[in-house]
């Protein structure tokens, strides 16, 4: 499961507030609803064996003033006990999983996070001016940003999926 682009989330939230000045939820309530949706995705990932999902769930709870769900607190207590009580592990990575998969290149991850919103915004802007979303458009944007058209395409469609999920959260929260 990839991390969602939180910077773009806040831009979308600001746009939502502008379009709905008498919105039904506060910033904190909105962030909490988003976080709860993320935590549910993380629960499924954790149950599927993705141990790092536990740390991500704790992050979402702590940064959005949410109590830990039972599955999070239970898993965390077990993990800590496995280290300090039962001495089953020497490394936190063996308990919580590695933050990034083996072979991941942090420069590439940072590059994607830095450029994904830019790519999406440029594609959408040019599309609204009548440009077709195509390989040629991706190539044009890639030249401007110094990346290949394949990365432009990957970043665009990844960001689009995230925003579609975000819109679904808005719809399900009764605020669209």
Secondary structure by P-SEA (a helix, b strand, c coil): cccccaaaaaaaaaaaaaacccccccaaaaaaaaaaaaaaaaaaaaaacccaaaaaaaaaaaaccccccaaaaaaaaaaaaacccccccccccccccccccccccaaaaaaaaacaaaaaaaaaaaaaacccccaaaaaaaaaaacccaaaaaaaaaaaaaaaaaaaaaaaaaccc
